[in-house]
């Protein structure tokens, strides 16, 4: 099977005709789900179709999707980073410290991005240089990074960010088109081209399918993985800039649980949790699906804990579905 064929979730052999393959691809099915959720929300709440409400709905997924794009490549390559939410906390705390020292908006942005990049480098070094499993490493750094934030802040918070800093998380480019949504679109295009149109993307697929074979074919596996960890850390830093800007404050508990939603978004988008296959368009559609679901539940006054339960069940269901389908075909 070619790498191109591995970019979408597998479909039963009896459905594999050129037309049917497009109609029943995972992305097409997911798009149908997104349309269905949109229609349901429109009927369930009279406030859903308001332009400004729809604009607010995008904030439910844009920051998570920024990380999900990089995380998708990392998971396709057979690795994972569960420390991304803690990186956001540490990057936000670092920006707060810089703000207290009198730093302006450009420096704050550089501090946030730089902190994310350093955290990604730390994770990548432990995985590629020491050969440690990424899931174990990032569970450890998840506690480490957030723990540092709690040591610095305790029960306190950083407030009083510069007024122009709010542009990243609260600004609008045109009418209801937010700055975050524009960043989301730019990143979707960038990562889509990177994964699907470049030699680097083909290397990512090759590593996820067979890292040993990729190594013997001349691909610098550790180098590619290190770049992926750096990109994931950088995207977490960017998400920290946007989230801190939108909230206008920093607490050590910021973004708690976001790593679960990021992984769910990636897997829902059709990326194989075991690596080797997936696509950026699928992740984009999954981001809208999760954003529409959470925003719709919010308009219906569904408690946050119920949303968390739904996200957990969604993650389990998406991972279990292909296995259940395979078992049903063999029975």
C-alpha positions as CSV (number, residue, x, y, z in Angstrom):
1,X,0.0,0.0,0.0
2,X,1.4,3.4,-0.9
3,X,1.8,6.2,1.5
4,X,-0.9,8.3,-0.2
5,X,-3.4,5.5,0.4
6,X,-2.6,5.6,4.1
7,X,-3.7,9.2,4.5
8,X,-7.3,8.3,5.1
9,X,-9.0,5.8,7.4
10,X,-9.3,2.4,5.7
11,X,-12.7,1.5,4.1
12,X,-14.0,-2.0,3.6
13,X,-12.8,-3.7,0.3
14,X,-16.4,-4.0,-1.0
15,X,-16.7,-0.3,-1.0
16,X,-13.4,0.4,-2.8
17,X,-14.5,1.8,-6.2
18,X,-13.2,5.3,-7.3
19,X,-16.6,7.0,-6.7
20,X,-17.5,5.1,-3.5
21,X,-14.0,5.7,-2.0
22,X,-14.5,9.4,-2.3
23,X,-18.1,9.3,-1.1
24,X,-17.4,7.2,2.0
25,X,-14.0,8.5,2.9
26,X,-13.6,9.4,6.6
27,X,-13.4,13.1,5.8
28,X,-16.6,13.0,3.8
29,X,-18.5,11.2,6.5
30,X,-17.1,13.6,9.1
31,X,-18.2,16.6,7.0
32,X,-21.7,15.1,6.9
33,X,-21.7,14.8,10.7
34,X,-20.6,18.5,10.9
35,X,-23.5,19.6,8.7
36,X,-25.9,17.5,10.8
37,X,-24.7,19.1,14.0
38,X,-25.0,22.5,12.5
39,X,-28.6,21.9,11.4
40,X,-29.4,20.4,14.8
41,X,-27.9,23.4,16.7
42,X,-29.8,25.8,14.4
43,X,-33.1,24.1,15.3
44,X,-32.3,23.6,19.0
45,X,-31.3,27.2,19.8
46,X,-32.7,30.5,18.3
47,X,-29.3,32.2,19.1
48,X,-27.1,29.8,17.2
49,X,-27.3,31.4,13.8
50,X,-26.4,34.9,15.0
51,X,-23.2,35.9,13.2
52,X,-21.4,37.0,16.4
53,X,-22.4,33.8,18.2
54,X,-21.0,31.8,15.4
55,X,-17.8,33.8,15.6
56,X,-17.6,33.1,19.3
57,X,-18.0,29.4,18.5
58,X,-14.7,29.4,16.7
59,X,-12.9,30.2,20.0
60,X,-14.0,26.8,21.2
61,X,-11.6,25.1,18.8
62,X,-9.0,27.5,17.2
63,X,-6.5,27.4,20.0
64,X,-6.8,23.6,20.3
65,X,-6.6,23.2,16.6
66,X,-3.3,25.1,16.4
67,X,-1.8,22.3,18.5
68,X,-3.8,19.6,16.8
69,X,-2.2,20.3,13.4
70,X,1.3,19.7,14.8
71,X,0.1,16.8,17.0
72,X,-1.4,15.1,13.9
73,X,2.1,14.9,12.3
74,X,3.6,13.7,15.5
75,X,1.1,10.9,16.0
76,X,1.3,9.9,12.3
77,X,5.1,9.5,13.0
78,X,4.3,7.1,15.8
79,X,4.8,9.5,18.7
80,X,2.6,11.7,21.0
81,X,2.9,14.7,23.3
82,X,0.6,14.8,26.3
83,X,2.3,17.8,27.8
84,X,0.9,20.4,25.5
85,X,-1.6,21.8,28.0
86,X,1.2,22.1,30.6
87,X,3.4,23.8,28.0
88,X,0.6,26.4,27.6
89,X,0.5,26.9,31.4
90,X,4.3,27.3,31.6
91,X,4.4,29.6,28.5
92,X,1.6,31.7,29.9
93,X,3.4,31.9,33.3
94,X,6.6,32.9,31.6
95,X,4.8,35.7,29.7
96,X,3.3,36.8,33.1
97,X,6.8,37.0,34.6
98,X,8.0,39.0,31.6
99,X,5.0,41.3,31.9
100,X,5.8,42.0,35.5
101,X,9.3,43.0,34.5
102,X,7.9,45.6,32.1
103,X,8.0,43.7,28.8
104,X,5.9,44.9,25.9
105,X,3.7,42.9,23.6
106,X,6.4,41.9,21.1
107,X,8.6,40.5,23.9
108,X,5.6,38.8,25.5
109,X,4.9,37.0,22.2
110,X,8.5,36.0,21.8
111,X,8.6,34.7,25.4
112,X,5.5,32.6,24.9
113,X,6.7,31.1,21.6
114,X,10.2,30.6,22.9
115,X,9.0,28.8,26.0
116,X,6.9,26.5,23.9
117,X,9.9,25.8,21.6
118,X,12.2,25.0,24.6
119,X,9.6,22.6,26.1
120,X,9.3,20.9,22.7
121,X,13.1,20.6,22.5
122,X,13.2,19.1,25.9
123,X,10.6,16.5,25.1
124,X,12.2,15.8,21.7
125,X,15.7,15.4,23.2
126,X,14.5,12.8,25.8
127,X,12.7,10.8,23.1
128,X,15.3,11.0,20.3
129,X,18.6,11.2,22.3
130,X,17.8,8.8,25.1
131,X,15.3,6.6,23.3
132,X,12.6,7.0,25.9
133,X,8.9,6.3,25.0
134,X,7.2,9.6,24.2
135,X,4.0,8.8,26.1
136,X,6.0,8.2,29.3
137,X,8.2,11.3,28.7
138,X,5.4,13.7,28.1
139,X,3.3,12.4,31.0
140,X,6.3,13.2,33.2
141,X,6.9,16.7,31.6
142,X,3.2,17.3,31.9
143,X,3.5,17.3,35.6
144,X,6.9,19.0,35.5
145,X,5.9,22.0,33.4
146,X,2.6,22.6,35.2
147,X,4.4,22.1,38.5
148,X,6.8,24.9,37.7
149,X,3.8,27.2,37.0
150,X,2.3,26.3,40.4
151,X,5.6,27.0,42.1
152,X,5.9,30.4,40.5
153,X,2.2,31.5,40.9
154,X,0.8,29.3,43.7
155,X,-2.8,30.4,44.1
156,X,-2.1,33.8,42.5
157,X,-2.5,35.1,39.0
158,X,-0.8,37.5,36.6
159,X,-3.1,40.3,35.4
160,X,-2.6,43.7,33.7
161,X,-1.3,42.6,30.3
162,X,-0.8,45.5,27.8
163,X,-3.9,46.6,26.0
164,X,-2.5,45.8,22.6
165,X,-1.7,42.3,23.7
166,X,-5.4,41.5,23.7
167,X,-5.4,41.8,19.9
168,X,-4.3,38.1,19.5
169,X,-7.1,36.6,21.4
170,X,-9.8,39.2,21.2
171,X,-9.1,41.1,18.0
172,X,-11.0,40.9,14.7
173,X,-9.6,41.2,11.2
174,X,-12.9,42.0,9.5
175,X,-16.4,42.0,10.9
176,X,-16.8,38.7,12.7
177,X,-13.6,37.2,11.4
178,X,-11.3,36.9,14.4
179,X,-7.5,37.0,14.5
180,X,-7.5,33.5,15.9
181,X,-9.6,32.2,13.0
182,X,-7.2,33.7,10.5
183,X,-4.3,32.1,12.3
184,X,-6.2,28.8,12.2
185,X,-6.7,29.0,8.4
186,X,-3.1,29.9,7.8
187,X,-1.8,27.0,9.9
188,X,-4.3,24.6,8.3
189,X,-2.9,25.5,4.8
190,X,0.7,25.4,6.0
191,X,0.5,22.0,7.7
192,X,-1.7,20.6,4.9
193,X,1.0,21.5,2.3
194,X,3.8,20.3,4.7
195,X,2.2,16.9,5.2
196,X,0.7,16.2,1.8
197,X,2.9,18.0,-0.7
198,X,6.5,17.8,0.6
199,X,9.2,15.2,1.1
200,X,9.1,15.9,4.8
201,X,5.5,14.8,4.9
202,X,6.3,11.7,3.0
203,X,9.1,11.0,5.5
204,X,6.5,11.4,8.4
205,X,4.3,8.8,6.8
206,X,7.2,6.5,6.2
207,X,8.4,6.7,9.8
208,X,4.9,6.0,11.1
209,X,4.5,3.0,9.0
210,X,8.0,1.5,9.5
211,X,10.6,3.5,11.3
212,X,13.3,0.9,10.7
213,X,12.6,0.7,7.0
214,X,12.5,4.5,6.9
215,X,15.9,4.6,8.6
216,X,17.4,2.2,6.1
217,X,15.9,4.1,3.2
218,X,18.0,7.2,4.2
219,X,15.4,9.1,6.3
220,X,17.0,10.8,9.4
221,X,14.3,9.5,11.7
222,X,15.4,11.1,14.9
223,X,15.9,14.4,13.2
224,X,12.4,14.3,11.8
225,X,10.9,13.4,15.1
226,X,12.9,16.2,16.8
227,X,11.4,18.7,14.4
228,X,7.9,17.4,15.1
229,X,8.4,17.8,18.8
230,X,9.7,21.3,18.2
231,X,6.7,22.2,16.1
232,X,4.3,20.8,18.6
233,X,5.9,22.8,21.4
234,X,5.9,26.0,19.2
235,X,2.2,25.5,18.5
236,X,1.5,25.1,22.2
237,X,3.4,28.4,22.8
238,X,1.3,30.1,20.1
239,X,-1.9,28.7,21.7
240,X,-0.6,30.1,25.0
241,X,-0.2,33.5,23.5
242,X,-3.8,33.5,22.1
243,X,-5.4,32.0,25.2
244,X,-3.6,34.3,27.6
245,X,-4.5,37.2,25.4
246,X,-8.2,36.2,25.3
247,X,-8.5,35.6,29.0
248,X,-6.4,38.6,30.0
249,X,-4.8,36.8,32.9
250,X,-2.6,33.8,33.8
251,X,-3.3,31.1,36.3
252,X,-1.3,27.8,36.8
253,X,-4.5,25.9,36.1
254,X,-4.9,27.4,32.6
255,X,-5.7,25.0,29.8
256,X,-6.2,22.1,32.2
257,X,-7.4,19.0,30.3
258,X,-6.8,20.5,26.9
259,X,-4.4,17.7,25.9
260,X,-7.4,15.3,25.9
261,X,-9.4,17.5,23.6
262,X,-6.4,18.0,21.2
263,X,-5.8,14.2,21.0
264,X,-9.5,13.7,20.5
265,X,-9.6,16.2,17.7
266,X,-6.6,14.5,16.0
267,X,-8.1,11.0,16.2
268,X,-11.6,12.1,15.3
269,X,-10.0,13.7,12.2
270,X,-9.0,10.2,11.0
271,X,-5.4,10.0,12.3
272,X,-4.4,6.5,13.3
273,X,-3.5,6.6,17.0
274,X,-0.9,3.9,16.2
275,X,0.7,6.1,13.5
276,X,1.2,5.8,9.8
277,X,-2.0,7.4,8.4
278,X,-4.1,10.5,8.7
279,X,-4.8,13.8,7.0
280,X,-4.9,17.5,7.8
281,X,-8.3,18.1,6.1
282,X,-9.7,15.5,8.5
283,X,-8.3,17.4,11.5
284,X,-9.8,20.6,10.2
285,X,-13.3,19.1,9.9
286,X,-12.9,17.5,13.3
287,X,-12.0,20.9,14.8
288,X,-15.3,22.3,13.5
289,X,-17.2,19.3,14.7
290,X,-15.9,19.6,18.2
291,X,-16.4,23.4,18.2
292,X,-20.0,23.1,17.0
293,X,-20.8,20.4,19.6
294,X,-19.3,22.2,22.6
295,X,-20.8,25.5,21.5
296,X,-24.2,24.0,20.9
297,X,-24.2,22.2,24.3
298,X,-23.2,25.5,25.9
299,X,-26.2,27.3,24.3
300,X,-28.4,24.6,25.8
301,X,-26.9,25.2,29.2
302,X,-25.3,21.7,29.4
303,X,-22.8,21.6,32.4
304,X,-19.1,21.6,31.6
305,X,-18.7,18.2,33.3
306,X,-21.1,16.7,30.8
307,X,-19.0,18.1,28.0
308,X,-15.9,16.5,29.5
309,X,-17.7,13.2,29.7
310,X,-18.8,13.5,26.1
311,X,-15.2,14.3,24.9
312,X,-13.9,11.2,26.8
313,X,-16.6,9.0,25.3
314,X,-15.9,10.5,21.8
315,X,-12.2,9.6,22.1
316,X,-12.9,6.1,23.2
317,X,-15.5,5.6,20.5
318,X,-13.4,6.9,17.7
319,X,-10.5,4.7,18.7
320,X,-12.7,1.6,19.2
321,X,-14.7,2.0,16.0
322,X,-12.2,0.6,13.5
323,X,-11.4,-2.3,15.8
324,X,-15.1,-3.1,16.2
325,X,-15.6,-2.8,12.5
326,X,-12.8,-5.2,11.8
327,X,-14.1,-7.7,14.3
328,X,-17.6,-7.5,12.8
329,X,-16.2,-8.2,9.3
330,X,-14.4,-11.3,10.5
331,X,-17.4,-12.7,12.3
